[in-house]
Amino acid sequence: MSMNRFLKGLLAPLLAAAMSLAGAQMPQGPEVAARAYLLMDMTANQVLLEKDADAPVEPASLTKLMSAYLVFDALKSGKLALTQSLSVSERAWKMPGSRMFIDPKMQVPVDDLVKGMVVQSGNDATMALAEAVGGTAERFVQLMNAQAKALGMRNTVYKNPEGLAEPGHTTSARDLAILSTRLVRDFPEYLHYYSIKKYRYQGTPVANDTNRNLLLFRDPTVDGLKTGHTNAAGYCMVATARRDFPNLAGGRRLLSIVLGASSENARANESQKLLNWGYTAFEAVKLFDADQAVVTPPVWKGQENTLRLGRTEAVVVAVPAGGASRLKTDVARPDPLVAPFMKGQTVGTLKVMLDDQELAAVPLQVLEPVRQAGVLSRAWDAVRLWIK
């Protein structure tokens, strides 16, 4: 895991918390038949609805979302290649539960193992990939837990790569939202695996060749992510959907997490219910374009006179339908601002108000660096600041 990705991971929970729907009066959510659930607008980075989102739950095969994160990271860094063929260990071959039916006589390309892990939820494919990335399954689990900590997943402990029931192997709906959001944002080039409806490796049985995410067959806007089931966990689903939306390049993406539903069909129905409600009960409002300055306050002792503060991605908020005209914004920032400032440095917060209630708080970043001025300029500004 690169240091840059590690640092980004440390910031993720802070940003997610800052952009939550904080106290504004929200539309009444639907009744959802599940032990815990969460609905998130990924475009606005806002949680729209939740129930028991921090309660510890068994992740079942949703564990494979973290396994995929580490595999995708290895692919991106060049540690693995999709065309590379891997041996199948005895341990991988003998994995119980859902499988893609590979065996030690095979040399299986990484591309096929990823499909086996994602589409077929193959425990054997997951183990083979875990051993390739971590050297051993035990080392891979250590990497999983380190990555969970880096992403800010406070209620997650992994005991294995595949999700079979094991004491202490737990997560939460909120942690799954953090992981799923980062999976989509950090590795968009691999997201297509999650929308594959059918797959089986050549020479293996036809059994278990259909993706268990029923929404892929029902809703053309759904493009992922993963299902899971054990007797203790019940039926679980993390679903993502992207629908076209006026003035939003790339559309608007929602994420639903349903944990502990009563059946395979129920988890799909409840997930669809959440997604449909999110798209109709809320509208997305773009306040600022990517790299657009939200404010340009004066800066002291710098080579520039002003500091451009904004975001490297568009600033979008999710607003209860019909509420866009009631939005107000305000910027809270330190004063005075004294150079130097690095690009990407967080300086201040854009507060978005719906009527008199705070809807979101968006951290602002330095869009262009401001270097420290020379000695004479700094001395002159020091005098001016003293007078001020």
N, C-alpha and C positions, 0 to 999 in steps of 0.2 A: 504494500500500500504506500503510495507516494506521500511525502510530507504535505504537499499542496492539498491532496484529497483529504488528508487527516485534519488539516486546519479548517477546510471547508466543512467537514463533518462536525467539528466542534461548534461552528456557528449556526448550524442547521436548527437545533432545538431552540436557540435564542430567537431566530427569525420566525419560526413557527409559533412560538409563544407570543411574540410581539404582534403577529398579524392575526391572532385569533379574534373571534367575534366577541368583543369584550363589553357585555352589558347592554348592548343595543337591543331593542325589542324585536324579536325574531318571529317569523311565521310559525304557526303551530305545525310541528312535524307529524308524519304519519305514524301509525302503530306498526312496530316492527317486531315480528315474532322471532327473537333471538336473545341470547344471554347478554351479549354486548354488541354494539355497533358504532360506527363512525362514518360520517359523510364529509368529504373534504372537497373544496374547490381548489384544484391544484394550480390553476391559472392565477387565482388571486391569493393562493397560499392561506386560505381561511377554512377553519372547521365550521361547517354549517349546522351539524346536528351530531349529537353523541349520547351514548348511554353506557355507563360503566367502562369508559374508554381506558382507564388505568387498572382495571381489575386483572389479576394474573389469570391467564388461560393457557391451555396446551395449544401450541401452534400447528400440530400435526404436519401435513405436507406444506403448509405455508412456510415452514422452515426452509424450504428449497428456494425461497426468495433471497435469503441471505447467502445460501450456497451459490446461487446464480450471480449475486453481486460480486462475490470473490472470483468466480470463474470469468465473468466479463472484465473485471479489473485485470486479471492475468492475461486475457486476450488483448486488451488495450495496451498493456505494457510490453507485450511481445513475449511473455513467459510461456504462453500457449499460442497455438495457431489453429484455426478452424480445420485446416487440411491435415493437421498432424494426427496420426493414428496412435491410439493408446492400447496397451495390453489390459486384459480383464483379469483381476486377481481372483483368487478363490473366495476371498471375503466379499468382493463385489458380486460374484456369481451367486453366492448363497444368501444374499440379502432377502429377508422375508418381505411380504407385502407386495405393493404394486411394483411391477418390473417391466423392462423393455426386452427381457429374455436374451441377454448377451451371456457368453460363457468364455472360459479361458482359452479356447481354441481360436478366438476371434481377435483381430486387430481393428478397433473401431475408431473412425475419425471423430475428432472432437465435435465437429458440427453435428454429427448424428447423436453423440452422447448428450449434447445440449438439448436437442429435440426430444430425446428420450426422457431427460429430466423434466423438461417444461411441459411437453404435450402429454406424455404417458405417465408423468410423475414417477418415473422409474427410480426405485431405491438403488437398484444395481448401477444405473447410469450415474446417479448422484455420487455413489461411493467411488466409482472409477474416476470421476472428475476431482473429487475431494483428495484422493490419494495422489493424483497428478499435480495438483496445485500445492498441497500441503506436505507432500512426501509420505505422510501417514494420515489416517482419519483423525487421530488424536491431535496432531499438530494443526490440521485444518480447523477443528473445533476451537482451538485456541485463537486462530485467526478470525473465526466468526465472532467470538466474544470480544476480541479487541476491536473489530470493526463496529460492532453494536455499540460499544462504549464511545467510540469516536463519533458516531452519528447521533449520540445523545439518547439512545434507547435504554432508558433507565430501569425498565421493568422486564428486561429480557436476559435470559441465561440459556445458552445452547449446550446440549449434552451430546448431540450427534448431528451429522450433516443432512439427514433425510427426513427426520420428524417422527420416527417411531416413538411411542410413549416411553418415557423414562423419567424417574423422579427428578424434580428440579428443572426439567426442560420446559420453560415457560416464556410467555411474551404478553403483550397487551395490544388492544386495538390501536392505541395511540402510537405505540412503537412500530406497529405494522404500517401505519400511515407514514411515519418518518422514513422507514426503509423503502416503502413502495415509491414514495415521492423521489427519493434519491436515486433509486434504480432507474426510474423513467428519465430523470434529468441528466444523470451522469452517463447513461449508456443508451441513448436513443437509437443508436445503430443496431442494437440487439433486441429492440422491443418487438420486432416482427415475429420472433419465435412464439410469443404469447398469443398470437392470433391464428396460429396454425390449428386447423380443426381436426385433422387426421394425420397420423404418422405411424409407421412401423419400420424397423430396420430390416434390410433384406435378409431372408433366410430365417426370420423369427415368426412365431405364430401371429395370426391376425388378432388374437385376443388382446384387449387393452390398447387398441389403436385409435381411440376417439378421445379428444380433449373433454374433460369432465366439466368444463366451464360452459354450461348450457346457454349462457347469454350470447356466446359467439354465434350460435345458431338462430337466435331470436332477435337480436338487436344489432344491426350493421354498424352502429357507432361504437360498440364495445370491442376493445382490442386487447384485453388481458384481464387479470393477470394470473391468478392461481387459486386452486381449490385445495381443501384438505379435509380429512375425516379420520377420526379414531372414535372408539366408543366413549371415551372420556371427554374428548373435545367437541363431539357432535359434528355437524356439517358446517364447514366454514368456507368463506369465499372473500377474496380481495378482487374487486372488479374495477376496471378503468374504462372510461368512455370519452370520446372526443367528438364534439358536435360543432358544426360551423356556427359562427356567431359574428354579427356585423361588427366591422372595425377591429376585429381581433385576428391578426395573422396567426395561422396555425390552429385556429378554433379555440374552443373552451373545453378544458379537460376536468372531469370530476372523478373522484375515487370513492368507492364505497367498500366498507369492511363489515362483514356480517359473520359473527362467531356464535357457534352453538345453536344453529337452526336444527329443525327436526328431521329433515330429509334433504336429498340432493335437489329435488324440485323446489322445496321451501327456501333453501338458501339462494337459489336463482331468483325466485319470485320476490323475496325480501330485498335482494340487491337491486333488482330492477325498479322496485318501488322507491327506494332511496334515490337512485339516479334520476328517475323521472321527476320526483318531487324537487330535487335540487335544481334541475334545469328550469322548472316552471315557477317555483317559489322565489327564486333569486335571479337577478340579471347581473351581468358583468359590465362594469363601467371602467373604461380606460381613462385614467387621469393624466398620465404622462407617457410619452414614447420612451423607448429604450435610449439611454444616453442623453435624454433631454434634461436640462438643468431645471430642477424644481425651484431652487433659489440660488442667487449668486451674492452671498454676503461679503462684506469687506474683510480682507485679511491683512494682518499686520506683519512687518518684518519679513515680507516675502518678495520674490522677484515679480510676482503678479499682484494686482490690487484687489482682485476678487477670487472667490473660491466657488467652483461649480459643483453643486451637490445634487445628486439624482440617483438613478439606478441604471445598471447595465442591461436590465430587462425592463419591459414596459411595466408601469405601475398600474395594476388592475385591482379593483375591489369588487366583492360580491355584495350586492345590495338587494334587500327585499324588493320584489317586483313593484315597480311604480315609485320607488323611493329615490331615484337618481337626482331629481330636482331639489331634494332636501339635504344633499351632501354639502359639507363645508370642510375646508382644510386649514391646517395651521402647522407651522414648523417650529419645533422646539430645538434649540441648538445652544452650544456654549458661546459665551461672549465675554471677552474678545477672542477672536480666532487668530492665533499666532503661528506663523510658519515655522518649520516645514510641515507639509502634508503629503502623504503618499497616495498614489492612485489606489482606489479600492478601500481606503481607510473609512471606517464608519464615523460620521460626524453628524449628530443630530437625528431627529425623527420627524417624519411627516405624519401628523395626526389627522385621521379622517373621521369626521363627525357626521352622524345621521341625526338630524334635529340637534338635541343637546347631549346625545350619548356617543361615546367613542366607539366607532365601528372597527377601526384598524389603526395600528401604529406601525409605520413602515420605516425601518432604518434607512438613512440616507448615506450614500457613499461619495467619496471624492472621485469625480469623473476625470479630472486632469491634475497631475501633481503640481504642487507649488513649492519650489525650492526656497531655501533661506536666502535673504538678500545679503549684500555686502555689509561690512562693518559700519560704514557711515550711515547707510540707509536704516540699519537696525537701530543705531543710536538715535537717529532722528525720530523713528517711530516710537522708541522708548520714551522720548520726551513728550511726544504727542499723546501717548497712552497715559502718562502721568498727569498731563493737563486734563485729559478727558475724565 
